Amino acid sequence: MFHKYNFYILTGGPGSGKSTLLADLQQRGYNAVPEAGRKIIQEQLKHHGNALPWDDTDAYSRLMLQQSVKDYQHYLTSTNTCFFDRGVPDVLGYVSLIKGPSIEIYQQAAATYRYNTDVFMLPPWEEIYATDAERKQDFQLAVDTYHQMQETYTSLGYEIIKVPKDVVTARSTWILNYLYEKNANY
């Protein structure tokens, strides 16, 4: 099993502040990879496609996996710290949550494309949760997704690092301090 130790995942349920946190980390000079699912939804809506989480979930899942692998491979030679708004294991978590077919290809991909074993998990946060054209899930589904991601990452041998609810700059600082302290101990 090959790990990219400079690849860190931000995960959790939808609407927990991952994208905002990723943008702040990028402003601080880190590589930042946006969420594959949101990118696919935007493209599908633009081109009147049906590979959407509320339409053809199989097609949506396949496109998410393809994009997540492409994002991973794009940074493969980078030695800089890179933060991902979700990763390949999130696609496995999503397929598990919706009880999608052919889960084996997602399990294989999650076993092949490994990230740092520390995964930053953002908890459900109802006060900041909002729906939009690309996020139609209700808050309960966001909570269910959070629990599914915890289960998925744990089952794959990752360590869940829970990011506290706070303003975005404090969250970024908390993550960077965590990484600094962890690396200082080696």
HURA-V923200 format. One record per residue. RES is the residue in three letters. SS is DSSP state (@ for helix, = for strand, . for the rest). D_CENTER is the distance of its C-alpha to the mean C-alpha in whole Angstrom. Layout:
# HURA-V923200
res=RES ss=SS d_center=D_CENTER
res=RES ss=SS d_center=D_CENTER
This chain:
# HURA-V923200
res=MET ss=. d_center=20
res=PHE ss=. d_center=19
res=HIS ss== d_center=16
res=LYS ss== d_center=15
res=TYR ss=. d_center=16
res=ASN ss=. d_center=15
res=PHE ss== d_center=12
res=TYR ss== d_center=9
res=ILE ss== d_center=6
res=LEU ss== d_center=5
res=THR ss== d_center=4
res=GLY ss== d_center=7
res=GLY ss=. d_center=9
res=PRO ss=. d_center=9
res=GLY ss=. d_center=12
res=SER ss=. d_center=11
res=GLY ss=. d_center=11
res=LYS ss=@ d_center=8
res=SER ss=@ d_center=9
res=THR ss=@ d_center=13
res=LEU ss=@ d_center=12
res=LEU ss=@ d_center=10
res=ALA ss=@ d_center=14
res=ASP ss=@ d_center=16
res=LEU ss=@ d_center=15
res=GLN ss=@ d_center=15
res=GLN ss=@ d_center=19
res=ARG ss=. d_center=19
res=GLY ss=. d_center=19
res=TYR ss=. d_center=16
res=ASN ss== d_center=15
res=ALA ss== d_center=12
res=VAL ss== d_center=9
res=PRO ss=. d_center=9
res=GLU ss=. d_center=6
res=ALA ss=@ d_center=8
res=GLY ss=@ d_center=9
res=ARG ss=@ d_center=11
res=LYS ss=@ d_center=13
res=ILE ss=@ d_center=14
res=ILE ss=@ d_center=15
res=GLN ss=@ d_center=17
res=GLU ss=@ d_center=19
res=GLN ss=@ d_center=20
res=LEU ss=@ d_center=21
res=LYS ss=@ d_center=23
res=HIS ss=. d_center=24
res=HIS ss=. d_center=25
res=GLY ss=. d_center=23
res=ASN ss=. d_center=22
res=ALA ss=. d_center=19
res=LEU ss=. d_center=17
res=PRO ss=. d_center=16
res=TRP ss=. d_center=19
res=ASP ss=. d_center=21
res=ASP ss=. d_center=21
res=THR ss=@ d_center=18
res=ASP ss=@ d_center=19
res=ALA ss=@ d_center=19
res=TYR ss=@ d_center=15
res=SER ss=@ d_center=14
res=ARG ss=@ d_center=16
res=LEU ss=@ d_center=15
res=MET ss=@ d_center=11
res=LEU ss=@ d_center=12
res=GLN ss=@ d_center=14
res=GLN ss=@ d_center=12
res=SER ss=@ d_center=9
res=VAL ss=@ d_center=12
res=LYS ss=@ d_center=14
res=ASP ss=@ d_center=12
res=TYR ss=@ d_center=12
res=GLN ss=@ d_center=16
res=HIS ss=@ d_center=16
res=TYR ss=. d_center=16
res=LEU ss=. d_center=17
res=THR ss=. d_center=20
res=SER ss=. d_center=19
res=THR ss=. d_center=20
res=ASN ss=. d_center=19
res=THR ss=. d_center=16
res=CYS ss== d_center=13
res=PHE ss== d_center=9
res=PHE ss== d_center=6
res=ASP ss== d_center=4
res=ARG ss=. d_center=1
res=GLY ss=. d_center=5
res=VAL ss=@ d_center=8
res=PRO ss=@ d_center=8
res=ASP ss=@ d_center=6
res=VAL ss=@ d_center=9
res=LEU ss=@ d_center=11
res=GLY ss=@ d_center=10
res=TYR ss=@ d_center=10
res=VAL ss=@ d_center=14
res=SER ss=@ d_center=15
res=LEU ss=@ d_center=15
res=ILE ss=. d_center=17
res=LYS ss=. d_center=19
res=GLY ss=. d_center=19
res=PRO ss=. d_center=21
res=SER ss=. d_center=21
res=ILE ss=@ d_center=18
res=GLU ss=@ d_center=20
res=ILE ss=@ d_center=18
res=TYR ss=@ d_center=15
res=GLN ss=@ d_center=16
res=GLN ss=@ d_center=17
res=ALA ss=@ d_center=15
res=ALA ss=@ d_center=12
res=ALA ss=@ d_center=16
res=THR ss=@ d_center=16
res=TYR ss=. d_center=13
res=ARG ss== d_center=13
res=TYR ss== d_center=11
res=ASN ss=. d_center=13
res=THR ss=. d_center=14
res=ASP ss== d_center=13
res=VAL ss== d_center=9
res=PHE ss== d_center=9
res=MET ss== d_center=9
res=LEU ss== d_center=10
res=PRO ss=. d_center=13
res=PRO ss=. d_center=14
res=TRP ss=. d_center=16
res=GLU ss=. d_center=19
res=GLU ss=. d_center=21
res=ILE ss=. d_center=18
res=TYR ss=. d_center=17
res=ALA ss=. d_center=18
res=THR ss=. d_center=18
res=ASP ss=. d_center=19
res=ALA ss=. d_center=19
res=GLU ss=. d_center=16
res=ARG ss=. d_center=15
res=LYS ss=. d_center=17
res=GLN ss=. d_center=16
res=ASP ss=. d_center=19
res=PHE ss=@ d_center=18
res=GLN ss=@ d_center=18
res=LEU ss=@ d_center=16
res=ALA ss=@ d_center=13
res=VAL ss=@ d_center=15
res=ASP ss=@ d_center=15
res=THR ss=@ d_center=11
res=TYR ss=@ d_center=11
res=HIS ss=@ d_center=13
res=GLN ss=@ d_center=12
res=MET ss=@ d_center=9
res=GLN ss=@ d_center=11
res=GLU ss=@ d_center=14
res=THR ss=@ d_center=12
res=TYR ss=@ d_center=11
res=THR ss=@ d_center=14
res=SER ss=@ d_center=16
res=LEU ss=. d_center=14
res=GLY ss=. d_center=16
res=TYR ss=. d_center=13
res=GLU ss== d_center=14
res=ILE ss== d_center=13
res=ILE ss== d_center=13
res=LYS ss== d_center=14
res=VAL ss== d_center=14
res=PRO ss=. d_center=17
res=LYS ss=. d_center=17
res=ASP ss=. d_center=19
res=VAL ss=. d_center=19
res=VAL ss=@ d_center=17
res=THR ss=@ d_center=19
res=ALA ss=@ d_center=20
res=ARG ss=@ d_center=16
res=SER ss=@ d_center=16
res=THR ss=@ d_center=19
res=TRP ss=@ d_center=18
res=ILE ss=@ d_center=15
res=LEU ss=@ d_center=18
res=ASN ss=@ d_center=21
res=TYR ss=@ d_center=19
res=LEU ss=@ d_center=18
res=TYR ss=@ d_center=22
res=GLU ss=@ d_center=23
res=LYS ss=@ d_center=22
res=ASN ss=@ d_center=23
res=ALA ss=@ d_center=26
res=ASN ss=. d_center=27
res=TYR ss=. d_center=27
